[in-house]
Amino acid sequence: MEGPIVRHVERRARRLRDMIESLDVDEIALTRLDRGEAYVQARNNCLQCASVGECLHWLESNSQEESAPVFCPNRGLFIKCRKPIA
């Protein structure tokens, strides 16, 4: 039986994944940063984020900006772990 908390966590995890992909974040670098603590913090930031509407709109608009949007609490981590431009 799936409850509202499980659905909430799954939606937020999906948004985190979508944001990582949209911003071309190096997932290996993110998961290794601070021995995994940076990823844990990113996940927690996403779970507690108050900018859900802005995030959904940004993701749906397929924005391919140079960096994460200002409203994103993971902006600094995403910038730090962005894949190098080839």
Jmol script that loads the backbone (N, CA, C; Angstrom):
load data "model"
ATOM      1  N   MET A   1       0.838  -1.188   0.000  1.00  0.00           N
ATOM      2  CA  MET A   1       0.000   0.000   0.000  1.00  0.00           C
ATOM      3  C   MET A   1       0.877   1.243   0.000  1.00  0.00           C
ATOM      4  N   GLU A   2       0.663   2.086  -0.959  1.00  0.00           N
ATOM      5  CA  GLU A   2       1.470   3.288  -1.126  1.00  0.00           C
ATOM      6  C   GLU A   2       0.737   4.487  -0.557  1.00  0.00           C
ATOM      7  N   GLY A   3       1.361   5.151   0.394  1.00  0.00           N
ATOM      8  CA  GLY A   3       0.744   6.300   1.028  1.00  0.00           C
ATOM      9  C   GLY A   3       1.222   7.618   0.452  1.00  0.00           C
ATOM     10  N   PRO A   4       0.650   8.720   0.936  1.00  0.00           N
ATOM     11  CA  PRO A   4       1.010  10.035   0.402  1.00  0.00           C
ATOM     12  C   PRO A   4       2.471  10.407   0.643  1.00  0.00           C
ATOM     13  N   ILE A   5       3.062   9.945   1.705  1.00  0.00           N
ATOM     14  CA  ILE A   5       4.462  10.274   1.976  1.00  0.00           C
ATOM     15  C   ILE A   5       5.367   9.586   0.960  1.00  0.00           C
ATOM     16  N   VAL A   6       5.068   8.346   0.654  1.00  0.00           N
ATOM     17  CA  VAL A   6       5.865   7.619  -0.338  1.00  0.00           C
ATOM     18  C   VAL A   6       5.753   8.308  -1.693  1.00  0.00           C
ATOM     19  N   ARG A   7       4.562   8.702  -2.085  1.00  0.00           N
ATOM     20  CA  ARG A   7       4.367   9.389  -3.363  1.00  0.00           C
ATOM     21  C   ARG A   7       5.118  10.726  -3.382  1.00  0.00           C
ATOM     22  N   HIS A   8       5.076  11.448  -2.261  1.00  0.00           N
ATOM     23  CA  HIS A   8       5.789  12.727  -2.143  1.00  0.00           C
ATOM     24  C   HIS A   8       7.290  12.523  -2.362  1.00  0.00           C
ATOM     25  N   VAL A   9       7.853  11.543  -1.679  1.00  0.00           N
ATOM     26  CA  VAL A   9       9.290  11.260  -1.789  1.00  0.00           C
ATOM     27  C   VAL A   9       9.639  10.839  -3.216  1.00  0.00           C
ATOM     28  N   GLU A  10       8.826  10.016  -3.826  1.00  0.00           N
ATOM     29  CA  GLU A  10       9.086   9.576  -5.196  1.00  0.00           C
ATOM     30  C   GLU A  10       9.034  10.741  -6.185  1.00  0.00           C
ATOM     31  N   ARG A  11       8.070  11.640  -6.033  1.00  0.00           N
ATOM     32  CA  ARG A  11       7.978  12.800  -6.931  1.00  0.00           C
ATOM     33  C   ARG A  11       9.203  13.696  -6.778  1.00  0.00           C
ATOM     34  N   ARG A  12       9.606  13.940  -5.540  1.00  0.00           N
ATOM     35  CA  ARG A  12      10.771  14.795  -5.304  1.00  0.00           C
ATOM     36  C   ARG A  12      12.045  14.144  -5.822  1.00  0.00           C
ATOM     37  N   ALA A  13      12.181  12.848  -5.662  1.00  0.00           N
ATOM     38  CA  ALA A  13      13.356  12.128  -6.174  1.00  0.00           C
ATOM     39  C   ALA A  13      13.397  12.215  -7.698  1.00  0.00           C
ATOM     40  N   ARG A  14      12.255  12.115  -8.329  1.00  0.00           N
ATOM     41  CA  ARG A  14      12.175  12.216  -9.789  1.00  0.00           C
ATOM     42  C   ARG A  14      12.574  13.626 -10.244  1.00  0.00           C
ATOM     43  N   ARG A  15      12.134  14.653  -9.506  1.00  0.00           N
ATOM     44  CA  ARG A  15      12.512  16.023  -9.858  1.00  0.00           C
ATOM     45  C   ARG A  15      14.010  16.246  -9.696  1.00  0.00           C
ATOM     46  N   LEU A  16      14.582  15.690  -8.638  1.00  0.00           N
ATOM     47  CA  LEU A  16      16.029  15.801  -8.437  1.00  0.00           C
ATOM     48  C   LEU A  16      16.754  15.171  -9.615  1.00  0.00           C
ATOM     49  N   ARG A  17      16.342  13.994 -10.019  1.00  0.00           N
ATOM     50  CA  ARG A  17      16.947  13.296 -11.164  1.00  0.00           C
ATOM     51  C   ARG A  17      16.790  14.131 -12.435  1.00  0.00           C
ATOM     52  N   ASP A  18      15.606  14.680 -12.659  1.00  0.00           N
ATOM     53  CA  ASP A  18      15.364  15.497 -13.853  1.00  0.00           C
ATOM     54  C   ASP A  18      16.250  16.745 -13.861  1.00  0.00           C
ATOM     55  N   MET A  19      16.408  17.366 -12.709  1.00  0.00           N
ATOM     56  CA  MET A  19      17.236  18.571 -12.614  1.00  0.00           C
ATOM     57  C   MET A  19      18.700  18.221 -12.888  1.00  0.00           C
ATOM     58  N   ILE A  20      19.164  17.115 -12.326  1.00  0.00           N
ATOM     59  CA  ILE A  20      20.546  16.665 -12.551  1.00  0.00           C
ATOM     60  C   ILE A  20      20.778  16.437 -14.043  1.00  0.00           C
ATOM     61  N   GLU A  21      19.840  15.783 -14.711  1.00  0.00           N
ATOM     62  CA  GLU A  21      19.981  15.516 -16.143  1.00  0.00           C
ATOM     63  C   GLU A  21      19.905  16.800 -16.960  1.00  0.00           C
ATOM     64  N   SER A  22      18.974  17.682 -16.634  1.00  0.00           N
ATOM     65  CA  SER A  22      18.810  18.925 -17.384  1.00  0.00           C
ATOM     66  C   SER A  22      20.037  19.821 -17.303  1.00  0.00           C
ATOM     67  N   LEU A  23      20.696  19.791 -16.157  1.00  0.00           N
ATOM     68  CA  LEU A  23      21.844  20.674 -15.946  1.00  0.00           C
ATOM     69  C   LEU A  23      23.173  20.006 -16.269  1.00  0.00           C
ATOM     70  N   ASP A  24      23.124  18.774 -16.752  1.00  0.00           N
ATOM     71  CA  ASP A  24      24.331  18.039 -17.118  1.00  0.00           C
ATOM     72  C   ASP A  24      25.307  17.945 -15.938  1.00  0.00           C
ATOM     73  N   VAL A  25      24.752  17.582 -14.793  1.00  0.00           N
ATOM     74  CA  VAL A  25      25.552  17.414 -13.575  1.00  0.00           C
ATOM     75  C   VAL A  25      26.249  16.060 -13.626  1.00  0.00           C
ATOM     76  N   ASP A  26      27.495  16.028 -13.236  1.00  0.00           N
ATOM     77  CA  ASP A  26      28.262  14.791 -13.160  1.00  0.00           C
ATOM     78  C   ASP A  26      27.821  14.051 -11.900  1.00  0.00           C
ATOM     79  N   GLU A  27      27.005  13.027 -12.090  1.00  0.00           N
ATOM     80  CA  GLU A  27      26.447  12.297 -10.944  1.00  0.00           C
ATOM     81  C   GLU A  27      27.518  11.627 -10.101  1.00  0.00           C
ATOM     82  N   ILE A  28      28.552  11.148 -10.730  1.00  0.00           N
ATOM     83  CA  ILE A  28      29.624  10.505  -9.967  1.00  0.00           C
ATOM     84  C   ILE A  28      30.308  11.526  -9.081  1.00  0.00           C
ATOM     85  N   ALA A  29      30.601  12.701  -9.628  1.00  0.00           N
ATOM     86  CA  ALA A  29      31.219  13.759  -8.823  1.00  0.00           C
ATOM     87  C   ALA A  29      30.302  14.154  -7.670  1.00  0.00           C
ATOM     88  N   LEU A  30      29.006  14.280  -7.945  1.00  0.00           N
ATOM     89  CA  LEU A  30      28.054  14.660  -6.907  1.00  0.00           C
ATOM     90  C   LEU A  30      27.981  13.611  -5.804  1.00  0.00           C
ATOM     91  N   THR A  31      27.941  12.345  -6.174  1.00  0.00           N
ATOM     92  CA  THR A  31      27.817  11.302  -5.153  1.00  0.00           C
ATOM     93  C   THR A  31      29.112  11.092  -4.379  1.00  0.00           C
ATOM     94  N   ARG A  32      30.234  11.461  -4.957  1.00  0.00           N
ATOM     95  CA  ARG A  32      31.518  11.317  -4.252  1.00  0.00           C
ATOM     96  C   ARG A  32      31.873  12.533  -3.396  1.00  0.00           C
ATOM     97  N   LEU A  33      31.299  13.680  -3.706  1.00  0.00           N
ATOM     98  CA  LEU A  33      31.615  14.910  -2.989  1.00  0.00           C
ATOM     99  C   LEU A  33      31.319  14.763  -1.503  1.00  0.00           C
ATOM    100  N   ASP A  34      32.271  15.084  -0.698  1.00  0.00           N
ATOM    101  CA  ASP A  34      32.138  14.981   0.766  1.00  0.00           C
ATOM    102  C   ASP A  34      31.718  13.583   1.219  1.00  0.00           C
ATOM    103  N   ARG A  35      32.266  12.584   0.524  1.00  0.00           N
ATOM    104  CA  ARG A  35      31.996  11.175   0.857  1.00  0.00           C
ATOM    105  C   ARG A  35      30.507  10.833   0.834  1.00  0.00           C
ATOM    106  N   GLY A  36      29.808  11.399  -0.115  1.00  0.00           N
ATOM    107  CA  GLY A  36      28.390  11.110  -0.283  1.00  0.00           C
ATOM    108  C   GLY A  36      27.453  12.059   0.449  1.00  0.00           C
ATOM    109  N   GLU A  37      28.003  12.851   1.348  1.00  0.00           N
ATOM    110  CA  GLU A  37      27.162  13.758   2.128  1.00  0.00           C
ATOM    111  C   GLU A  37      26.526  14.849   1.266  1.00  0.00           C
ATOM    112  N   ALA A  38      27.209  15.273   0.207  1.00  0.00           N
ATOM    113  CA  ALA A  38      26.650  16.306  -0.668  1.00  0.00           C
ATOM    114  C   ALA A  38      25.384  15.802  -1.356  1.00  0.00           C
ATOM    115  N   TYR A  39      25.400  14.541  -1.794  1.00  0.00           N
ATOM    116  CA  TYR A  39      24.205  13.975  -2.433  1.00  0.00           C
ATOM    117  C   TYR A  39      23.068  13.843  -1.426  1.00  0.00           C
ATOM    118  N   VAL A  40      23.395  13.401  -0.231  1.00  0.00           N
ATOM    119  CA  VAL A  40      22.384  13.294   0.828  1.00  0.00           C
ATOM    120  C   VAL A  40      21.766  14.664   1.085  1.00  0.00           C
ATOM    121  N   GLN A  41      22.613  15.697   1.138  1.00  0.00           N
ATOM    122  CA  GLN A  41      22.112  17.059   1.354  1.00  0.00           C
ATOM    123  C   GLN A  41      21.245  17.515   0.189  1.00  0.00           C
ATOM    124  N   ALA A  42      21.671  17.198  -1.040  1.00  0.00           N
ATOM    125  CA  ALA A  42      20.877  17.573  -2.218  1.00  0.00           C
ATOM    126  C   ALA A  42      19.500  16.928  -2.171  1.00  0.00           C
ATOM    127  N   ARG A  43      19.483  15.652  -1.816  1.00  0.00           N
ATOM    128  CA  ARG A  43      18.206  14.929  -1.717  1.00  0.00           C
ATOM    129  C   ARG A  43      17.320  15.554  -0.637  1.00  0.00           C
ATOM    130  N   ASN A  44      17.901  15.859   0.514  1.00  0.00           N
ATOM    131  CA  ASN A  44      17.127  16.475   1.591  1.00  0.00           C
ATOM    132  C   ASN A  44      16.648  17.867   1.215  1.00  0.00           C
ATOM    133  N   ASN A  45      17.506  18.636   0.534  1.00  0.00           N
ATOM    134  CA  ASN A  45      17.089  19.964   0.070  1.00  0.00           C
ATOM    135  C   ASN A  45      15.879  19.853  -0.844  1.00  0.00           C
ATOM    136  N   CYS A  46      15.910  18.874  -1.731  1.00  0.00           N
ATOM    137  CA  CYS A  46      14.810  18.688  -2.669  1.00  0.00           C
ATOM    138  C   CYS A  46      13.527  18.260  -1.937  1.00  0.00           C
ATOM    139  N   LEU A  47      13.671  17.381  -0.976  1.00  0.00           N
ATOM    140  CA  LEU A  47      12.503  16.923  -0.212  1.00  0.00           C
ATOM    141  C   LEU A  47      11.822  18.068   0.524  1.00  0.00           C
ATOM    142  N   GLN A  48      12.593  19.043   0.971  1.00  0.00           N
ATOM    143  CA  GLN A  48      12.062  20.135   1.781  1.00  0.00           C
ATOM    144  C   GLN A  48      11.852  21.432   1.001  1.00  0.00           C
ATOM    145  N   CYS A  49      12.113  21.401  -0.287  1.00  0.00           N
ATOM    146  CA  CYS A  49      12.063  22.618  -1.101  1.00  0.00           C
ATOM    147  C   CYS A  49      10.653  23.215  -1.155  1.00  0.00           C
ATOM    148  N   ALA A  50      10.606  24.534  -1.037  1.00  0.00           N
ATOM    149  CA  ALA A  50       9.329  25.245  -1.091  1.00  0.00           C
ATOM    150  C   ALA A  50       9.033  25.782  -2.495  1.00  0.00           C
ATOM    151  N   SER A  51       9.937  25.558  -3.438  1.00  0.00           N
ATOM    152  CA  SER A  51       9.784  26.099  -4.794  1.00  0.00           C
ATOM    153  C   SER A  51       9.308  25.051  -5.793  1.00  0.00           C
ATOM    154  N   VAL A  52       8.399  24.207  -5.374  1.00  0.00           N
ATOM    155  CA  VAL A  52       7.937  23.102  -6.223  1.00  0.00           C
ATOM    156  C   VAL A  52       7.350  23.603  -7.537  1.00  0.00           C
ATOM    157  N   GLY A  53       6.488  24.589  -7.466  1.00  0.00           N
ATOM    158  CA  GLY A  53       5.862  25.114  -8.683  1.00  0.00           C
ATOM    159  C   GLY A  53       6.884  25.680  -9.648  1.00  0.00           C
ATOM    160  N   GLU A  54       7.810  26.462  -9.131  1.00  0.00           N
ATOM    161  CA  GLU A  54       8.859  27.034  -9.977  1.00  0.00           C
ATOM    162  C   GLU A  54       9.719  25.940 -10.598  1.00  0.00           C
ATOM    163  N   CYS A  55      10.030  24.933  -9.808  1.00  0.00           N
ATOM    164  CA  CYS A  55      10.853  23.819 -10.280  1.00  0.00           C
ATOM    165  C   CYS A  55      10.153  23.081 -11.422  1.00  0.00           C
ATOM    166  N   LEU A  56       8.898  22.744 -11.219  1.00  0.00           N
ATOM    167  CA  LEU A  56       8.140  22.041 -12.260  1.00  0.00           C
ATOM    168  C   LEU A  56       8.065  22.865 -13.538  1.00  0.00           C
ATOM    169  N   HIS A  57       7.794  24.150 -13.391  1.00  0.00           N
ATOM    170  CA  HIS A  57       7.712  25.028 -14.566  1.00  0.00           C
ATOM    171  C   HIS A  57       9.057  25.077 -15.290  1.00  0.00           C
ATOM    172  N   TRP A  58      10.144  25.213 -14.533  1.00  0.00           N
ATOM    173  CA  TRP A  58      11.479  25.273 -15.120  1.00  0.00           C
ATOM    174  C   TRP A  58      11.789  23.983 -15.871  1.00  0.00           C
ATOM    175  N   LEU A  59      11.500  22.849 -15.249  1.00  0.00           N
ATOM    176  CA  LEU A  59      11.765  21.556 -15.887  1.00  0.00           C
ATOM    177  C   LEU A  59      10.895  21.352 -17.127  1.00  0.00           C
ATOM    178  N   GLU A  60       9.630  21.740 -17.056  1.00  0.00           N
ATOM    179  CA  GLU A  60       8.724  21.564 -18.194  1.00  0.00           C
ATOM    180  C   GLU A  60       9.072  22.476 -19.367  1.00  0.00           C
ATOM    181  N   SER A  61       9.707  23.606 -19.073  1.00  0.00           N
ATOM    182  CA  SER A  61      10.059  24.532 -20.146  1.00  0.00           C
ATOM    183  C   SER A  61      11.317  24.089 -20.879  1.00  0.00           C
ATOM    184  N   ASN A  62      11.897  22.956 -20.421  1.00  0.00           N
ATOM    185  CA  ASN A  62      13.115  22.413 -21.037  1.00  0.00           C
ATOM    186  C   ASN A  62      14.233  23.438 -21.092  1.00  0.00           C
ATOM    187  N   SER A  63      14.346  24.219 -20.044  1.00  0.00           N
ATOM    188  CA  SER A  63      15.399  25.228 -19.979  1.00  0.00           C
ATOM    189  C   SER A  63      16.762  24.565 -20.000  1.00  0.00           C
ATOM    190  N   GLN A  64      17.582  25.020 -20.877  1.00  0.00           N
ATOM    191  CA  GLN A  64      18.963  24.531 -20.957  1.00  0.00           C
ATOM    192  C   GLN A  64      19.877  25.709 -20.624  1.00  0.00           C
ATOM    193  N   GLU A  65      19.735  26.209 -19.427  1.00  0.00           N
ATOM    194  CA  GLU A  65      20.533  27.346 -18.994  1.00  0.00           C
ATOM    195  C   GLU A  65      21.929  26.889 -18.614  1.00  0.00           C
ATOM    196  N   GLU A  66      22.796  27.855 -18.437  1.00  0.00           N
ATOM    197  CA  GLU A  66      24.182  27.570 -18.064  1.00  0.00           C
ATOM    198  C   GLU A  66      24.296  27.011 -16.659  1.00  0.00           C
ATOM    199  N   SER A  67      23.393  27.398 -15.776  1.00  0.00           N
ATOM    200  CA  SER A  67      23.467  26.905 -14.400  1.00  0.00           C
ATOM    201  C   SER A  67      22.067  26.715 -13.840  1.00  0.00           C
ATOM    202  N   ALA A  68      22.031  26.163 -12.660  1.00  0.00           N
ATOM    203  CA  ALA A  68      20.748  25.898 -12.002  1.00  0.00           C
ATOM    204  C   ALA A  68      20.009  27.208 -11.740  1.00  0.00           C
ATOM    205  N   PRO A  69      18.694  27.150 -11.710  1.00  0.00           N
ATOM    206  CA  PRO A  69      17.917  28.355 -11.452  1.00  0.00           C
ATOM    207  C   PRO A  69      18.171  28.881 -10.040  1.00  0.00           C
ATOM    208  N   VAL A  70      18.022  30.171  -9.885  1.00  0.00           N
ATOM    209  CA  VAL A  70      18.313  30.843  -8.615  1.00  0.00           C
ATOM    210  C   VAL A  70      17.479  30.277  -7.472  1.00  0.00           C
ATOM    211  N   PHE A  71      16.248  29.868  -7.733  1.00  0.00           N
ATOM    212  CA  PHE A  71      15.384  29.383  -6.653  1.00  0.00           C
ATOM    213  C   PHE A  71      15.800  28.012  -6.114  1.00  0.00           C
ATOM    214  N   CYS A  72      16.653  27.303  -6.816  1.00  0.00           N
ATOM    215  CA  CYS A  72      16.999  25.926  -6.454  1.00  0.00           C
ATOM    216  C   CYS A  72      17.961  25.885  -5.261  1.00  0.00           C
ATOM    217  N   PRO A  73      17.582  25.179  -4.189  1.00  0.00           N
ATOM    218  CA  PRO A  73      18.476  25.100  -3.029  1.00  0.00           C
ATOM    219  C   PRO A  73      19.737  24.273  -3.293  1.00  0.00           C
ATOM    220  N   ASN A  74      19.760  23.544  -4.397  1.00  0.00           N
ATOM    221  CA  ASN A  74      20.931  22.741  -4.764  1.00  0.00           C
ATOM    222  C   ASN A  74      21.800  23.428  -5.811  1.00  0.00           C
ATOM    223  N   ARG A  75      21.515  24.661  -6.089  1.00  0.00           N
ATOM    224  CA  ARG A  75      22.210  25.398  -7.145  1.00  0.00           C
ATOM    225  C   ARG A  75      23.733  25.308  -7.009  1.00  0.00           C
ATOM    226  N   GLY A  76      24.258  25.589  -5.847  1.00  0.00           N
ATOM    227  CA  GLY A  76      25.700  25.565  -5.630  1.00  0.00           C
ATOM    228  C   GLY A  76      26.312  24.204  -5.878  1.00  0.00           C
ATOM    229  N   LEU A  77      25.646  23.166  -5.400  1.00  0.00           N
ATOM    230  CA  LEU A  77      26.137  21.803  -5.625  1.00  0.00           C
ATOM    231  C   LEU A  77      26.120  21.452  -7.098  1.00  0.00           C
ATOM    232  N   PHE A  78      25.043  21.822  -7.791  1.00  0.00           N
ATOM    233  CA  PHE A  78      24.939  21.503  -9.205  1.00  0.00           C
ATOM    234  C   PHE A  78      26.005  22.231 -10.021  1.00  0.00           C
ATOM    235  N   ILE A  79      26.274  23.470  -9.686  1.00  0.00           N
ATOM    236  CA  ILE A  79      27.308  24.227 -10.378  1.00  0.00           C
ATOM    237  C   ILE A  79      28.679  23.586 -10.129  1.00  0.00           C
ATOM    238  N   LYS A  80      28.917  23.217  -8.894  1.00  0.00           N
ATOM    239  CA  LYS A  80      30.203  22.625  -8.510  1.00  0.00           C
ATOM    240  C   LYS A  80      30.448  21.286  -9.216  1.00  0.00           C
ATOM    241  N   CYS A  81      29.380  20.551  -9.485  1.00  0.00           N
ATOM    242  CA  CYS A  81      29.511  19.199 -10.039  1.00  0.00           C
ATOM    243  C   CYS A  81      29.112  19.108 -11.511  1.00  0.00           C
ATOM    244  N   ARG A  82      29.017  20.215 -12.166  1.00  0.00           N
ATOM    245  CA  ARG A  82      28.647  20.190 -13.580  1.00  0.00           C
ATOM    246  C   ARG A  82      29.736  19.532 -14.407  1.00  0.00           C
ATOM    247  N   LYS A  83      29.321  18.763 -15.403  1.00  0.00           N
ATOM    248  CA  LYS A  83      30.291  18.111 -16.292  1.00  0.00           C
ATOM    249  C   LYS A  83      31.053  19.197 -17.059  1.00  0.00           C
ATOM    250  N   PRO A  84      32.334  18.969 -17.268  1.00  0.00           N
ATOM    251  CA  PRO A  84      33.115  19.944 -18.044  1.00  0.00           C
ATOM    252  C   PRO A  84      32.606  20.004 -19.482  1.00  0.00           C
ATOM    253  N   ILE A  85      32.648  21.180 -20.050  1.00  0.00           N
ATOM    254  CA  ILE A  85      32.231  21.361 -21.438  1.00  0.00           C
ATOM    255  C   ILE A  85      33.335  20.822 -22.337  1.00  0.00           C
ATOM    256  N   ALA A  86      32.927  19.952 -23.239  1.00  0.00           N
ATOM    257  CA  ALA A  86      33.918  19.292 -24.116  1.00  0.00           C
ATOM    258  C   ALA A  86      34.386  20.188 -25.218  1.00  0.00           C
TER     259      ALA A  86
END
end "model"
wireframe off; spacefill off
backbone 0.3
color backbone group
